[in-house]
Amino acid sequence: MSQSEQYYFNWESTGSLGTITLWSVSEKYVKVDTNSNIDLKYNLVSGTLPYGLTLQDNGLITGVATTSTTTLIRKFVTSTSIISSLTSGTNVLTINSTLNSVFNLSLIKVNDFVTATNVGIPLNTYITNITTTSFFLSSSTTATINSGTTIGIFRSTATINTFTFAVSVNKLGEDALTTATFSISVINKKNKTFCELFFQPYLPNDQRSTWHGLINNSKIFDSKNLYRPRDPNFGVQKDIKCVLHYDFELFSLRDFANIITDNFYRRRFTLSKPKIRYAKVANKIVYEVICLDIIDYNTINGTSIPKTVNINGINYYPSSFENMRQQLENFGETNPEIRPTHFQTLQENEIRVDSYLPIVVLCYAQPTKGKTILDRINNEKIDFNKFDFTFNKVLVKNHFTGVVSTVHVEQNPSIT
């Protein structure tokens, strides 16, 4: 009997895999239904996935959708004849006329945007006026552009982009058993780049050892119980961290540092016992989150202490989580649609679906499997309350590049 008569390989679905919002984490996948127990590998054989997404060999499509821009120009500045005249009030970058052909200014259109490395141009600063030798920026800034700087000029793409690609399923080392074509549409509702801001404590050695011993215990975190176990954005979360904002507008590190200076001070937080959050779509549980609440003693009964405290005639800004988030949101835009599904799901004892509670995620579990994992964690009898969750820096993850940068947080002895 031939293999095709013994086994069947039917795609769970083909064609459109639906849409994904720009800057959001992918939960897409392709899957073959089969009665075979052989090790199958999924391969991208033609076409293109949305930028930022990758097809894993187990069929998961992982990553953050980042197809908002097309790179028009990315040139290395080798001459200081590019004049640095980016000053508050003028906002114009003048390019020496001899370099026009190098930079292809004729390709640039209004509403493109510019960014440069190692200078003071904020990321995603929009161009508002074009001449043959210069362009104006849409916000005030001061920058010095030196020899060795890389300048990238980008153009926004259409509101919706559809990407079509073909995937094969192979038995290891053999020809394709079956191939199908799929598409994913990326919806761009906000013409900005967003980032994730988070804290990571530097735990003492004994606590770090306890954490790693727990999080790497495959008996507790059995892959059969995990949601997307080989996806770094889901499965087990190896690093202990707390996200302050999943969807904040991306600024330059200098701008972030200026914001953080007023409202962020080094703090020590307390961790709760592990609990379960639920992520639902159309009232159906998609996955469960095993997490630890961050207990913020600058917040009492869900209400932050005052945003401003005056001590000896000086205003201070106590760094409760609520105050820190509010201070950020006073300066930039947010994008709630790209928040994790469990933060778009009303939880028990929460008042609104847009409530934010700071948490440390241990893992993402399959529906109904969270309780099993939770019980196994509790059997370890770890006192998470004794963990030294102190933060002295804010980490900024650029959703476009994946690069993580650091902004240090100063200690203010007057505010605890």
C-alpha positions in Angstrom: 0.0 0.0 0.0 1.4 3.4 -0.9 2.1 6.1 1.6 -0.7 8.3 0.2 -3.2 5.4 0.8 -1.9 4.8 4.3 -1.9 8.4 5.5 -3.7 11.6 4.9 -2.4 15.1 5.1 -5.1 17.7 5.1 -4.6 21.4 5.8 -6.7 22.7 8.7 -7.4 25.8 6.6 -6.0 27.4 3.5 -6.2 30.8 1.9 -6.6 33.9 4.1 -5.4 33.6 7.7 -7.1 36.8 8.5 -5.7 40.1 9.6 -3.1 41.3 12.1 -2.8 44.8 13.4 0.5 46.5 12.8 2.9 46.2 15.8 1.0 43.4 17.4 2.3 40.0 18.3 1.4 37.2 15.9 -0.8 34.3 17.0 -1.1 33.0 13.5 -0.2 29.4 12.4 -0.6 26.9 9.6 -1.4 23.3 10.4 -1.9 19.9 8.7 -4.4 17.4 10.1 -2.9 13.9 9.7 -3.2 10.4 11.0 0.6 10.0 10.7 2.9 10.3 13.7 6.0 11.1 11.6 7.9 14.3 12.4 6.6 17.0 10.0 8.5 20.2 9.1 6.8 23.3 7.7 8.8 25.3 5.1 8.2 28.6 3.4 8.6 27.7 -0.3 7.6 31.0 -2.0 6.1 34.4 -1.4 6.7 36.7 1.6 5.4 36.8 5.2 4.7 40.3 6.7 7.9 42.0 7.8 8.7 40.9 11.4 7.0 37.5 11.1 8.7 34.2 10.8 7.4 30.7 9.9 8.7 28.2 12.4 9.3 24.6 11.4 6.3 23.5 13.6 3.9 25.8 11.7 3.8 28.7 14.1 4.0 32.1 12.6 5.9 34.1 15.3 7.1 37.7 15.8 5.7 41.2 15.7 4.1 42.6 12.5 6.3 45.6 11.4 5.3 46.2 7.8 4.5 49.9 8.1 7.3 51.3 6.0 9.3 50.8 2.9 13.0 51.8 3.0 13.6 54.3 0.3 17.2 55.3 1.2 19.6 54.1 3.8 23.0 55.8 3.2 26.2 56.0 5.3 27.2 59.7 5.8 30.9 60.0 4.8 31.1 63.7 4.5 30.5 66.5 7.0 29.1 68.6 4.1 25.7 67.4 5.3 25.0 70.5 7.4 23.6 70.1 10.9 21.0 72.8 11.1 18.3 71.0 13.0 17.6 73.6 15.6 14.4 74.4 17.5 12.3 76.7 15.3 13.9 76.0 12.0 13.8 72.2 11.8 15.5 71.9 8.5 18.2 69.5 7.4 20.1 70.9 4.5 21.9 68.5 2.2 24.9 69.8 0.1 23.7 69.9 -3.5 26.6 67.7 -4.6 25.0 64.9 -2.7 21.6 65.1 -4.3 22.1 62.2 -6.6 23.4 60.0 -3.7 20.3 60.7 -1.7 17.8 60.6 -4.6 15.7 63.4 -3.2 13.2 63.1 -6.1 11.9 59.9 -4.5 10.9 61.6 -1.3 7.3 62.6 -0.8 5.5 64.6 1.9 4.7 62.4 4.9 7.8 60.3 4.6 9.8 60.2 7.8 13.4 60.2 8.7 15.6 58.7 11.4 19.3 58.6 12.0 21.6 56.7 14.4 23.6 58.3 17.1 22.1 61.8 16.7 19.2 63.8 18.2 16.6 63.2 15.5 13.6 61.5 17.1 12.7 58.2 15.5 9.8 58.6 13.0 10.0 62.3 12.7 7.8 63.2 9.7 9.0 65.3 6.8 6.6 68.2 6.1 8.2 70.0 3.1 10.6 69.0 0.4 12.9 71.1 -1.8 15.7 70.0 -4.1 18.3 70.3 -1.3 16.6 70.0 2.0 13.6 68.8 3.9 11.8 70.1 7.0 10.9 68.0 10.1 7.5 68.1 11.8 8.7 68.6 15.4 11.3 70.7 17.1 14.7 69.1 17.6 18.4 69.8 17.8 20.9 67.4 16.3 24.5 67.2 15.2 25.1 64.9 12.3 28.6 63.7 12.1 30.7 61.7 9.6 29.8 58.0 10.1 26.1 58.5 10.8 23.6 56.4 9.0 20.5 58.1 7.8 17.4 56.2 6.8 14.5 57.8 4.9 11.3 55.7 4.9 7.9 55.9 3.4 4.6 54.8 4.9 2.8 52.1 3.0 -0.9 51.6 2.4 -3.4 51.2 5.2 -3.8 47.5 4.5 -1.1 45.3 3.0 -1.7 41.6 2.0 1.1 39.1 1.9 0.7 35.8 0.1 3.0 32.9 0.6 3.2 29.1 0.0 4.0 26.5 2.7 5.0 22.9 2.3 5.0 20.1 4.8 7.9 17.7 4.6 9.0 14.6 6.2 12.6 15.2 7.3 14.9 14.9 4.3 12.2 14.1 1.8 10.1 15.9 -0.8 7.0 17.9 0.2 4.0 15.8 1.2 1.6 18.7 0.6 1.8 22.4 -0.2 -0.8 25.2 0.2 -1.0 28.9 -0.3 -1.9 31.4 2.4 -2.2 35.1 3.0 -2.1 37.5 5.9 -3.3 41.1 5.8 -1.6 43.7 8.0 -3.8 46.6 9.1 -2.0 49.9 9.8 -4.3 52.2 11.8 -1.6 54.5 13.3 1.2 55.9 11.2 3.7 55.7 14.1 6.2 53.2 15.5 5.5 51.7 18.9 7.5 50.1 21.6 7.3 48.1 24.8 8.7 49.5 28.1 9.5 47.1 30.9 11.4 46.6 34.1 13.8 43.7 35.0 15.1 43.4 38.5 18.7 42.3 39.2 17.9 39.6 41.7 20.4 38.4 44.4 22.1 35.2 43.5 20.0 32.9 45.7 16.7 34.4 44.3 18.0 34.2 40.7 18.9 30.6 41.3 15.4 29.9 42.6 13.8 31.6 39.6 15.9 29.7 37.0 15.3 26.4 38.8 11.5 27.0 38.7 11.2 28.4 35.2 13.4 25.7 33.6 11.5 22.8 35.3 10.0 20.9 32.4 7.8 18.8 34.8 6.1 22.0 35.9 6.0 23.6 32.5 5.2 20.6 30.4 5.1 21.7 26.7 1.9 19.8 26.2 0.2 22.2 28.6 1.7 25.4 27.2 0.3 27.8 24.6 2.6 28.1 21.6 5.6 26.6 23.6 8.2 27.4 20.9 7.1 31.0 20.4 9.3 33.4 22.5 6.3 35.7 22.9 4.3 33.0 24.6 5.2 29.6 26.1 7.4 29.9 29.2 8.9 33.3 29.9 12.5 32.8 30.9 13.2 36.3 32.1 11.5 37.9 35.1 10.1 41.2 34.0 7.2 43.5 34.4 5.8 45.5 31.4 5.0 49.1 32.1 3.6 49.7 28.6 3.1 47.3 25.7 2.0 50.0 23.2 3.7 53.3 23.7 4.8 55.6 20.9 8.5 55.2 20.2 10.7 58.2 21.1 14.5 58.7 21.1 16.3 57.6 24.3 17.0 61.2 25.0 13.3 62.0 25.0 12.4 59.0 27.1 15.1 60.0 29.6 13.6 63.5 29.9 10.2 62.0 30.6 11.4 59.4 33.1 13.5 61.9 35.1 10.4 63.6 36.5 8.3 60.6 37.5 10.4 57.5 37.8 12.5 56.7 40.9 14.1 53.5 42.0 11.5 51.4 43.7 11.2 48.0 45.3 8.0 46.1 44.6 6.5 43.0 46.2 5.3 40.0 44.3 2.0 38.1 45.0 1.3 34.4 44.9 0.8 33.0 41.4 -2.6 33.3 39.8 -4.4 32.8 36.4 -5.5 35.5 33.9 -7.7 34.5 31.0 -7.5 35.6 27.3 -10.8 35.4 25.5 -11.9 36.0 21.9 -15.7 36.0 21.2 -16.1 34.9 24.9 -14.0 31.8 24.2 -10.8 31.2 26.2 -7.8 31.2 23.8 -5.1 30.9 26.4 -4.4 31.3 30.1 -1.7 33.3 31.8 0.1 32.2 34.9 1.4 35.3 36.6 2.4 37.1 39.7 0.8 40.5 40.6 3.2 43.4 41.3 2.1 44.8 44.6 2.6 48.6 44.6 2.4 50.2 48.1 2.1 53.6 46.4 -1.3 52.4 45.3 -4.0 51.9 48.0 -7.3 50.1 47.2 -6.6 50.6 43.5 -5.9 54.4 43.8 -2.5 55.9 43.4 -1.1 58.3 46.0 -1.0 61.9 44.7 0.8 62.5 41.5 2.7 65.4 43.0 4.1 65.7 46.5 5.5 69.0 47.8 8.4 68.6 50.3 10.1 71.7 51.6 8.8 73.7 48.7 10.0 71.2 46.0 7.6 69.2 43.9 8.3 65.4 43.7 6.4 62.9 41.6 6.0 59.6 43.5 6.6 56.6 41.1 3.5 54.5 41.5 2.8 52.4 38.4 -0.3 54.5 37.7 1.8 57.7 38.0 4.5 56.4 35.7 2.1 55.3 33.1 0.2 58.6 33.3 3.4 60.6 33.0 4.3 58.7 29.8 0.8 59.1 28.4 1.0 62.9 28.9 3.7 63.0 26.3 2.9 60.4 23.7 0.3 58.2 22.0 -0.7 54.7 22.9 -2.1 51.9 20.8 -4.5 49.7 22.9 -5.3 47.5 20.0 -1.9 45.9 20.1 -2.1 45.0 23.8 -2.1 41.3 24.7 -5.4 39.6 24.5 -5.6 39.0 28.3 -5.4 42.8 28.8 -8.3 43.2 26.4 -10.3 40.6 28.4 -12.3 41.6 31.5 -11.0 39.6 34.5 -12.7 38.7 37.7 -12.6 41.6 40.2 -11.6 44.1 37.4 -13.9 47.1 36.7 -13.0 47.8 33.1 -11.5 45.9 30.3 -8.8 48.5 29.8 -7.7 48.2 33.4 -3.9 47.7 33.7 -2.4 45.7 36.5 1.3 45.3 36.6 2.3 41.6 36.5 5.2 39.2 36.0 4.2 36.5 33.5 5.5 33.0 34.2 3.9 31.2 31.2 1.1 31.1 28.8 -1.0 27.9 29.1 -3.5 26.0 26.9 -7.2 26.5 27.9 -8.0 24.5 31.0 -4.3 23.7 31.6 -3.4 26.7 33.7 -4.7 25.1 36.9 -2.4 22.1 36.5 0.6 24.4 36.1 -0.5 26.6 38.9 -0.8 23.6 41.3 2.7 22.4 40.4 4.2 25.8 41.0 2.4 26.0 44.4 3.8 22.6 45.3 7.3 24.1 45.1 6.4 26.4 48.1 8.3 29.4 46.8 7.8 32.6 48.7 7.6 35.1 45.9 6.9 37.8 48.4 10.5 37.7 49.4 11.9 38.3 45.9 13.8 41.6 45.7 11.9 43.1 42.7 13.8 46.4 42.6 14.2 48.3 39.4 16.8 50.9 38.5 16.3 51.1 34.7 13.6 51.1 32.1 14.1 48.9 29.1 12.7 50.0 25.7 12.0 47.4 23.1 11.6 48.9 19.6 8.8 46.9 17.9 10.2 47.8 14.5 13.8 46.6 15.0 13.4 44.3 18.1 16.4 46.2 19.6 16.2 46.7 23.4 17.8 49.9 24.8 18.2 51.1 28.4 17.2 54.3 30.3 18.6 54.4 33.8 16.4 55.5 36.7 17.9 57.7 39.4 17.5 57.3 43.1 15.7 60.1 44.8 16.4 59.8 48.6 13.4 62.0 49.5 10.8 59.7 47.8 10.5 56.0 48.5 
